[in-house]
Amino acid sequence: MTLGPVEYVVLAFPGNKFTGKIAPALADLVDSGTIRIMDLAFVTKDADGNVLGYELTDLDDDEARAFDGVGSGGADLISEQDLHDIGEELEPNTSAAMLVWENVWATKFADAVREADGELLDHDRIPHEVLQAAVDWAAEASKEETAS
């Protein structure tokens, strides 16, 4: 089985305000073939500091319905220890979701790099705030250049 690059993210929701509103956006990415969900799990820390981790299959029917169409590869890549460690880092009265996905869109490119004996030397994400600041700066510089 050929896999594209695999990534993960941990998203915190202070005040335990996780509502499942991200599920439709995930479902769109899955439906379009952009990503494949490999694992999805949740963790909560109550006001007393008690940590509880659970998988998508542990949700009650109403909660799970929000994730219809998201699917999960059932790879069980997120361990109980992962969830415990995440929970320990959370502030009290906070929940988090951990998502592991394959970038299906990049599979052909990744295969081509491997077949060419290419090596990944670096990979990182540019934080949204940094990117937005750079875009804003470039737009302002362009305005100033045009005005002169």
C-alpha positions in Angstrom: 0.0 0.0 0.0 1.4 3.4 -1.0 0.8 6.1 1.5 1.0 9.9 1.0 2.6 12.0 3.7 0.9 11.6 7.1 0.4 14.4 9.6 -1.2 15.0 12.9 -2.7 17.9 14.8 -3.9 18.4 18.4 -6.6 21.1 18.7 -7.6 22.4 22.1 -11.1 23.8 22.9 -11.0 25.8 26.1 -14.1 25.6 28.2 -14.9 22.2 26.8 -16.6 24.0 23.9 -15.9 21.3 21.3 -19.1 21.2 19.3 -18.2 19.1 16.2 -18.4 22.1 13.9 -15.1 21.0 12.3 -16.5 17.7 11.2 -18.2 19.0 8.0 -15.0 20.6 6.8 -13.2 17.3 7.5 -15.9 15.3 5.7 -15.5 17.6 2.6 -11.7 16.9 2.6 -12.3 13.2 2.8 -15.1 13.2 0.2 -12.9 15.2 -2.3 -10.0 12.6 -1.8 -7.7 15.3 -0.4 -7.1 13.5 2.9 -7.9 10.1 4.5 -8.5 10.1 8.2 -6.2 7.5 9.8 -7.2 8.1 13.4 -9.3 10.5 15.5 -9.5 10.7 19.2 -10.6 13.1 21.9 -9.5 14.0 25.4 -11.1 16.1 28.1 -9.9 17.5 31.4 -12.6 18.5 33.8 -12.5 21.4 36.3 -10.9 19.0 38.9 -8.1 18.0 36.6 -9.4 14.5 35.8 -8.4 13.4 32.3 -10.5 11.2 30.1 -9.5 10.0 26.6 -11.8 8.4 24.1 -12.0 7.3 20.5 -14.6 8.2 17.9 -16.3 4.9 18.5 -16.8 5.8 22.2 -19.0 8.8 21.4 -22.8 8.4 21.9 -24.9 8.3 18.8 -25.7 12.1 18.8 -22.1 13.1 19.2 -20.9 10.5 16.6 -23.5 11.7 14.1 -21.5 15.0 13.7 -18.6 12.9 12.3 -20.6 10.9 9.7 -18.7 11.0 6.5 -15.4 11.7 8.2 -14.5 8.0 8.6 -11.5 6.7 10.2 -8.9 4.4 8.8 -9.0 2.4 12.0 -5.3 2.4 12.2 -5.3 3.0 15.9 -2.2 5.3 15.7 -3.2 7.3 18.7 -2.5 5.5 21.9 -4.1 5.8 25.4 -0.7 7.2 26.5 -0.9 9.9 23.8 -4.3 10.9 25.0 -3.1 10.9 28.6 -0.1 13.0 27.8 -2.2 15.5 25.8 -4.7 15.6 28.7 -2.0 16.4 31.2 -1.0 19.4 29.2 -4.5 20.8 29.0 -5.8 23.5 31.3 -8.7 22.4 33.5 -12.1 22.5 31.8 -10.6 22.0 28.3 -11.1 19.4 25.6 -8.9 18.5 22.7 -9.1 16.5 19.5 -6.2 14.6 18.0 -6.3 13.9 14.3 -4.0 11.8 12.2 -4.5 12.0 8.4 -2.8 11.0 5.2 -2.4 13.7 2.5 -3.8 11.6 -0.3 -3.4 14.5 -2.7 0.4 14.2 -2.3 0.7 10.4 -2.9 1.9 10.6 -6.5 4.4 13.4 -5.7 5.7 11.5 -2.7 6.1 8.3 -4.8 8.0 10.3 -7.5 10.4 11.7 -4.9 11.0 8.2 -3.5 11.5 6.8 -7.0 14.0 9.6 -7.7 15.9 8.7 -4.5 15.0 12.1 -3.1 15.3 12.8 0.6 13.2 15.1 2.7 15.6 17.5 4.3 13.1 19.8 6.1 9.3 20.2 6.4 7.5 22.7 8.6 4.2 24.6 8.7 4.2 28.4 8.6 1.9 29.5 11.4 -1.2 31.4 10.2 -0.3 34.5 12.1 3.2 34.7 10.5 1.8 34.1 7.0 -0.9 36.7 7.4 1.7 39.2 8.6 3.9 38.5 5.6 1.0 38.8 3.2 -0.2 42.1 4.8 3.4 43.5 4.7 3.8 42.5 1.0 0.4 44.1 0.1 1.4 47.3 2.0 4.8 47.4 0.3 3.2 46.9 -3.1 0.9 49.9 -2.4 3.8 52.1 -1.4 5.8 51.0 -4.5 2.8 51.8 -6.8 2.2 55.2 -5.2 5.8 56.3 -5.7 
